[in-house]
Amino acid sequence: MFTTNATALRRNLFGILEQTIKYNEPVSVSTKEGNAVILSEDDYNSIMETLYLTSIPGMREKIIDGLATPPEECITEDQVSW
């Protein structure tokens, strides 16, 4: 995580934002009042999706089970009737 203070952030805002977006590296900004974190939109959306999915009862376990299932044990397209 890249760390900066509010003064340096103001001086280099555009460059810091570009780097955050390009490399998906969060930026920690320290101020007198506390700290803040700047994330790329992709990272933010990923966090929100993870929070949503893990809020569904039983979903976490289904995801873990799915990750442990070998691809050859998954349903193929010819087994699905749309």
Chimera marker file (.cmm) of the C-alpha trace (Angstrom):
<marker_set name="trace">
<marker id="1" x="0.000" y="0.000" z="0.000" r="1" g="1" b="0" radius="0.5"/>
<marker id="2" x="1.314" y="3.407" z="-0.998" r="1" g="1" b="0" radius="0.5"/>
<marker id="3" x="1.273" y="5.918" z="1.881" r="1" g="1" b="0" radius="0.5"/>
<marker id="4" x="1.165" y="9.698" z="1.622" r="1" g="1" b="0" radius="0.5"/>
<marker id="5" x="-0.077" y="12.711" z="3.529" r="1" g="1" b="0" radius="0.5"/>
<marker id="6" x="-2.773" y="15.168" z="2.511" r="1" g="1" b="0" radius="0.5"/>
<marker id="7" x="-0.319" y="17.860" z="1.393" r="1" g="1" b="0" radius="0.5"/>
<marker id="8" x="1.550" y="15.494" z="-0.933" r="1" g="1" b="0" radius="0.5"/>
<marker id="9" x="-1.772" y="14.107" z="-2.183" r="1" g="1" b="0" radius="0.5"/>
<marker id="10" x="-2.949" y="17.608" z="-3.154" r="1" g="1" b="0" radius="0.5"/>
<marker id="11" x="0.326" y="18.274" z="-4.992" r="1" g="1" b="0" radius="0.5"/>
<marker id="12" x="0.237" y="14.966" z="-6.887" r="1" g="1" b="0" radius="0.5"/>
<marker id="13" x="-3.462" y="14.080" z="-6.964" r="1" g="1" b="0" radius="0.5"/>
<marker id="14" x="-3.770" y="13.290" z="-10.663" r="1" g="1" b="0" radius="0.5"/>
<marker id="15" x="-0.596" y="11.154" z="-10.744" r="1" g="1" b="0" radius="0.5"/>
<marker id="16" x="-1.515" y="9.282" z="-7.573" r="1" g="1" b="0" radius="0.5"/>
<marker id="17" x="-5.016" y="8.559" z="-8.893" r="1" g="1" b="0" radius="0.5"/>
<marker id="18" x="-3.599" y="7.332" z="-12.209" r="1" g="1" b="0" radius="0.5"/>
<marker id="19" x="-1.212" y="4.970" z="-10.405" r="1" g="1" b="0" radius="0.5"/>
<marker id="20" x="-3.987" y="3.699" z="-8.135" r="1" g="1" b="0" radius="0.5"/>
<marker id="21" x="-6.155" y="2.909" z="-11.153" r="1" g="1" b="0" radius="0.5"/>
<marker id="22" x="-3.344" y="1.454" z="-13.275" r="1" g="1" b="0" radius="0.5"/>
<marker id="23" x="-1.846" y="-0.815" z="-10.608" r="1" g="1" b="0" radius="0.5"/>
<marker id="24" x="-4.863" y="-1.337" z="-8.291" r="1" g="1" b="0" radius="0.5"/>
<marker id="25" x="-2.693" y="-0.351" z="-5.347" r="1" g="1" b="0" radius="0.5"/>
<marker id="26" x="-4.552" y="1.330" z="-2.477" r="1" g="1" b="0" radius="0.5"/>
<marker id="27" x="-3.284" y="4.664" z="-1.209" r="1" g="1" b="0" radius="0.5"/>
<marker id="28" x="-3.270" y="5.440" z="2.503" r="1" g="1" b="0" radius="0.5"/>
<marker id="29" x="-3.612" y="9.161" z="3.159" r="1" g="1" b="0" radius="0.5"/>
<marker id="30" x="-2.740" y="10.437" z="6.624" r="1" g="1" b="0" radius="0.5"/>
<marker id="31" x="-4.202" y="13.657" z="8.000" r="1" g="1" b="0" radius="0.5"/>
<marker id="32" x="-4.348" y="15.363" z="11.381" r="1" g="1" b="0" radius="0.5"/>
<marker id="33" x="-7.876" y="14.007" z="11.830" r="1" g="1" b="0" radius="0.5"/>
<marker id="34" x="-7.062" y="10.401" z="10.906" r="1" g="1" b="0" radius="0.5"/>
<marker id="35" x="-6.368" y="8.270" z="7.876" r="1" g="1" b="0" radius="0.5"/>
<marker id="36" x="-8.269" y="7.530" z="4.670" r="1" g="1" b="0" radius="0.5"/>
<marker id="37" x="-7.768" y="4.991" z="1.902" r="1" g="1" b="0" radius="0.5"/>
<marker id="38" x="-8.171" y="5.603" z="-1.819" r="1" g="1" b="0" radius="0.5"/>
<marker id="39" x="-9.040" y="2.556" z="-3.941" r="1" g="1" b="0" radius="0.5"/>
<marker id="40" x="-9.460" y="1.990" z="-7.644" r="1" g="1" b="0" radius="0.5"/>
<marker id="41" x="-13.058" y="1.516" z="-8.732" r="1" g="1" b="0" radius="0.5"/>
<marker id="42" x="-12.267" y="-2.104" z="-9.696" r="1" g="1" b="0" radius="0.5"/>
<marker id="43" x="-10.983" y="-2.854" z="-6.195" r="1" g="1" b="0" radius="0.5"/>
<marker id="44" x="-13.959" y="-1.129" z="-4.587" r="1" g="1" b="0" radius="0.5"/>
<marker id="45" x="-16.421" y="-3.078" z="-6.762" r="1" g="1" b="0" radius="0.5"/>
<marker id="46" x="-14.646" y="-6.349" z="-5.921" r="1" g="1" b="0" radius="0.5"/>
<marker id="47" x="-14.898" y="-5.631" z="-2.204" r="1" g="1" b="0" radius="0.5"/>
<marker id="48" x="-18.596" y="-4.747" z="-2.498" r="1" g="1" b="0" radius="0.5"/>
<marker id="49" x="-19.304" y="-7.937" z="-4.474" r="1" g="1" b="0" radius="0.5"/>
<marker id="50" x="-17.451" y="-10.045" z="-1.912" r="1" g="1" b="0" radius="0.5"/>
<marker id="51" x="-19.380" y="-8.438" z="0.942" r="1" g="1" b="0" radius="0.5"/>
<marker id="52" x="-22.663" y="-9.005" z="-0.875" r="1" g="1" b="0" radius="0.5"/>
<marker id="53" x="-21.938" y="-12.651" z="-1.699" r="1" g="1" b="0" radius="0.5"/>
<marker id="54" x="-20.742" y="-13.482" z="1.793" r="1" g="1" b="0" radius="0.5"/>
<marker id="55" x="-23.870" y="-11.875" z="3.255" r="1" g="1" b="0" radius="0.5"/>
<marker id="56" x="-26.053" y="-14.527" z="1.581" r="1" g="1" b="0" radius="0.5"/>
<marker id="57" x="-26.560" y="-17.407" z="4.046" r="1" g="1" b="0" radius="0.5"/>
<marker id="58" x="-24.604" y="-20.485" z="2.928" r="1" g="1" b="0" radius="0.5"/>
<marker id="59" x="-22.970" y="-18.747" z="-0.050" r="1" g="1" b="0" radius="0.5"/>
<marker id="60" x="-19.489" y="-18.732" z="1.459" r="1" g="1" b="0" radius="0.5"/>
<marker id="61" x="-19.587" y="-22.509" z="1.894" r="1" g="1" b="0" radius="0.5"/>
<marker id="62" x="-20.905" y="-22.989" z="-1.663" r="1" g="1" b="0" radius="0.5"/>
<marker id="63" x="-18.067" y="-20.902" z="-3.061" r="1" g="1" b="0" radius="0.5"/>
<marker id="64" x="-15.475" y="-22.846" z="-1.065" r="1" g="1" b="0" radius="0.5"/>
<marker id="65" x="-17.015" y="-26.151" z="-2.204" r="1" g="1" b="0" radius="0.5"/>
<marker id="66" x="-17.065" y="-24.921" z="-5.797" r="1" g="1" b="0" radius="0.5"/>
<marker id="67" x="-13.411" y="-23.939" z="-5.678" r="1" g="1" b="0" radius="0.5"/>
<marker id="68" x="-12.552" y="-27.428" z="-4.398" r="1" g="1" b="0" radius="0.5"/>
<marker id="69" x="-14.544" y="-29.172" z="-7.163" r="1" g="1" b="0" radius="0.5"/>
<marker id="70" x="-12.416" y="-30.391" z="-10.079" r="1" g="1" b="0" radius="0.5"/>
<marker id="71" x="-13.589" y="-28.996" z="-13.445" r="1" g="1" b="0" radius="0.5"/>
<marker id="72" x="-14.334" y="-32.481" z="-14.786" r="1" g="1" b="0" radius="0.5"/>
<marker id="73" x="-16.959" y="-32.909" z="-12.055" r="1" g="1" b="0" radius="0.5"/>
<marker id="74" x="-18.809" y="-29.775" z="-13.116" r="1" g="1" b="0" radius="0.5"/>
<marker id="75" x="-21.914" y="-29.832" z="-15.287" r="1" g="1" b="0" radius="0.5"/>
<marker id="76" x="-21.248" y="-29.489" z="-18.992" r="1" g="1" b="0" radius="0.5"/>
<marker id="77" x="-23.404" y="-27.516" z="-21.423" r="1" g="1" b="0" radius="0.5"/>
<marker id="78" x="-24.936" y="-30.688" z="-22.901" r="1" g="1" b="0" radius="0.5"/>
<marker id="79" x="-26.255" y="-31.581" z="-19.407" r="1" g="1" b="0" radius="0.5"/>
<marker id="80" x="-28.189" y="-28.317" z="-19.104" r="1" g="1" b="0" radius="0.5"/>
<marker id="81" x="-31.555" y="-27.861" z="-20.800" r="1" g="1" b="0" radius="0.5"/>
<marker id="82" x="-32.316" y="-24.206" z="-21.269" r="1" g="1" b="0" radius="0.5"/>
<link id1="1" id2="2" r="1" g="1" b="0" radius="0.2"/>
<link id1="2" id2="3" r="1" g="1" b="0" radius="0.2"/>
<link id1="3" id2="4" r="1" g="1" b="0" radius="0.2"/>
<link id1="4" id2="5" r="1" g="1" b="0" radius="0.2"/>
<link id1="5" id2="6" r="1" g="1" b="0" radius="0.2"/>
<link id1="6" id2="7" r="1" g="1" b="0" radius="0.2"/>
<link id1="7" id2="8" r="1" g="1" b="0" radius="0.2"/>
<link id1="8" id2="9" r="1" g="1" b="0" radius="0.2"/>
<link id1="9" id2="10" r="1" g="1" b="0" radius="0.2"/>
<link id1="10" id2="11" r="1" g="1" b="0" radius="0.2"/>
<link id1="11" id2="12" r="1" g="1" b="0" radius="0.2"/>
<link id1="12" id2="13" r="1" g="1" b="0" radius="0.2"/>
<link id1="13" id2="14" r="1" g="1" b="0" radius="0.2"/>
<link id1="14" id2="15" r="1" g="1" b="0" radius="0.2"/>
<link id1="15" id2="16" r="1" g="1" b="0" radius="0.2"/>
<link id1="16" id2="17" r="1" g="1" b="0" radius="0.2"/>
<link id1="17" id2="18" r="1" g="1" b="0" radius="0.2"/>
<link id1="18" id2="19" r="1" g="1" b="0" radius="0.2"/>
<link id1="19" id2="20" r="1" g="1" b="0" radius="0.2"/>
<link id1="20" id2="21" r="1" g="1" b="0" radius="0.2"/>
<link id1="21" id2="22" r="1" g="1" b="0" radius="0.2"/>
<link id1="22" id2="23" r="1" g="1" b="0" radius="0.2"/>
<link id1="23" id2="24" r="1" g="1" b="0" radius="0.2"/>
<link id1="24" id2="25" r="1" g="1" b="0" radius="0.2"/>
<link id1="25" id2="26" r="1" g="1" b="0" radius="0.2"/>
<link id1="26" id2="27" r="1" g="1" b="0" radius="0.2"/>
<link id1="27" id2="28" r="1" g="1" b="0" radius="0.2"/>
<link id1="28" id2="29" r="1" g="1" b="0" radius="0.2"/>
<link id1="29" id2="30" r="1" g="1" b="0" radius="0.2"/>
<link id1="30" id2="31" r="1" g="1" b="0" radius="0.2"/>
<link id1="31" id2="32" r="1" g="1" b="0" radius="0.2"/>
<link id1="32" id2="33" r="1" g="1" b="0" radius="0.2"/>
<link id1="33" id2="34" r="1" g="1" b="0" radius="0.2"/>
<link id1="34" id2="35" r="1" g="1" b="0" radius="0.2"/>
<link id1="35" id2="36" r="1" g="1" b="0" radius="0.2"/>
<link id1="36" id2="37" r="1" g="1" b="0" radius="0.2"/>
<link id1="37" id2="38" r="1" g="1" b="0" radius="0.2"/>
<link id1="38" id2="39" r="1" g="1" b="0" radius="0.2"/>
<link id1="39" id2="40" r="1" g="1" b="0" radius="0.2"/>
<link id1="40" id2="41" r="1" g="1" b="0" radius="0.2"/>
<link id1="41" id2="42" r="1" g="1" b="0" radius="0.2"/>
<link id1="42" id2="43" r="1" g="1" b="0" radius="0.2"/>
<link id1="43" id2="44" r="1" g="1" b="0" radius="0.2"/>
<link id1="44" id2="45" r="1" g="1" b="0" radius="0.2"/>
<link id1="45" id2="46" r="1" g="1" b="0" radius="0.2"/>
<link id1="46" id2="47" r="1" g="1" b="0" radius="0.2"/>
<link id1="47" id2="48" r="1" g="1" b="0" radius="0.2"/>
<link id1="48" id2="49" r="1" g="1" b="0" radius="0.2"/>
<link id1="49" id2="50" r="1" g="1" b="0" radius="0.2"/>
<link id1="50" id2="51" r="1" g="1" b="0" radius="0.2"/>
<link id1="51" id2="52" r="1" g="1" b="0" radius="0.2"/>
<link id1="52" id2="53" r="1" g="1" b="0" radius="0.2"/>
<link id1="53" id2="54" r="1" g="1" b="0" radius="0.2"/>
<link id1="54" id2="55" r="1" g="1" b="0" radius="0.2"/>
<link id1="55" id2="56" r="1" g="1" b="0" radius="0.2"/>
<link id1="56" id2="57" r="1" g="1" b="0" radius="0.2"/>
<link id1="57" id2="58" r="1" g="1" b="0" radius="0.2"/>
<link id1="58" id2="59" r="1" g="1" b="0" radius="0.2"/>
<link id1="59" id2="60" r="1" g="1" b="0" radius="0.2"/>
<link id1="60" id2="61" r="1" g="1" b="0" radius="0.2"/>
<link id1="61" id2="62" r="1" g="1" b="0" radius="0.2"/>
<link id1="62" id2="63" r="1" g="1" b="0" radius="0.2"/>
<link id1="63" id2="64" r="1" g="1" b="0" radius="0.2"/>
<link id1="64" id2="65" r="1" g="1" b="0" radius="0.2"/>
<link id1="65" id2="66" r="1" g="1" b="0" radius="0.2"/>
<link id1="66" id2="67" r="1" g="1" b="0" radius="0.2"/>
<link id1="67" id2="68" r="1" g="1" b="0" radius="0.2"/>
<link id1="68" id2="69" r="1" g="1" b="0" radius="0.2"/>
<link id1="69" id2="70" r="1" g="1" b="0" radius="0.2"/>
<link id1="70" id2="71" r="1" g="1" b="0" radius="0.2"/>
<link id1="71" id2="72" r="1" g="1" b="0" radius="0.2"/>
<link id1="72" id2="73" r="1" g="1" b="0" radius="0.2"/>
<link id1="73" id2="74" r="1" g="1" b="0" radius="0.2"/>
<link id1="74" id2="75" r="1" g="1" b="0" radius="0.2"/>
<link id1="75" id2="76" r="1" g="1" b="0" radius="0.2"/>
<link id1="76" id2="77" r="1" g="1" b="0" radius="0.2"/>
<link id1="77" id2="78" r="1" g="1" b="0" radius="0.2"/>
<link id1="78" id2="79" r="1" g="1" b="0" radius="0.2"/>
<link id1="79" id2="80" r="1" g="1" b="0" radius="0.2"/>
<link id1="80" id2="81" r="1" g="1" b="0" radius="0.2"/>
<link id1="81" id2="82" r="1" g="1" b="0" radius="0.2"/>
</marker_set>
